């Protein structure tokens, strides 16, 4: 099974650094993706905001990003703590090719 998301997005919000009970740093983010694509022969404009989270070492580079800047993000989808909806767990930043 594969659970991998690669997304070019704009950083629109970043929460304060917090820590897990195990002492790992956590950053909660909001990302905005905008693109156009072909779907069933029709040109479609996509605009979506997604909740994202970085845990551990990735929080350092995520913490240095400027609000409003666009980057490539990669990671996986997981459940939110309340069990409703999903959160994008960012594990890589700008270190891959987005095509």
ChimeraX attribute file (.defattr): number of C-alpha atoms within 10 A of each C-alpha:
attribute: neighborCount
match mode: 1-to-1
recipient: residues
	/A:1	3
	/A:2	5
	/A:3	8
	/A:4	13
	/A:5	13
	/A:6	18
	/A:7	19
	/A:8	19
	/A:9	21
	/A:10	20
	/A:11	21
	/A:12	15
	/A:13	15
	/A:14	18
	/A:15	12
	/A:16	10
	/A:17	14
	/A:18	13
	/A:19	13
	/A:20	10
	/A:21	7
	/A:22	6
	/A:23	9
	/A:24	12
	/A:25	17
	/A:26	20
	/A:27	21
	/A:28	21
	/A:29	22
	/A:30	18
	/A:31	23
	/A:32	18
	/A:33	15
	/A:34	12
	/A:35	11
	/A:36	10
	/A:37	11
	/A:38	9
	/A:39	9
	/A:40	7
	/A:41	7
	/A:42	8
	/A:43	10
	/A:44	12
	/A:45	11
	/A:46	10
	/A:47	10
	/A:48	10
	/A:49	14
	/A:50	13
	/A:51	16
	/A:52	24
	/A:53	22
	/A:54	23
	/A:55	20
	/A:56	14
	/A:57	12
	/A:58	17
	/A:59	19
	/A:60	15
	/A:61	11
	/A:62	21
	/A:63	16
	/A:64	8
	/A:65	13
	/A:66	13
	/A:67	13
	/A:68	13
	/A:69	10
	/A:70	17
	/A:71	17
	/A:72	16
	/A:73	24
	/A:74	20
	/A:75	19
	/A:76	16
	/A:77	16
	/A:78	15
	/A:79	12
	/A:80	13
	/A:81	9
	/A:82	7
	/A:83	8
	/A:84	8
	/A:85	11
	/A:86	16
	/A:87	19
	/A:88	25
	/A:89	22
	/A:90	25
	/A:91	16
	/A:92	16
	/A:93	17
	/A:94	13
	/A:95	10
	/A:96	11
	/A:97	7
	/A:98	12
	/A:99	6
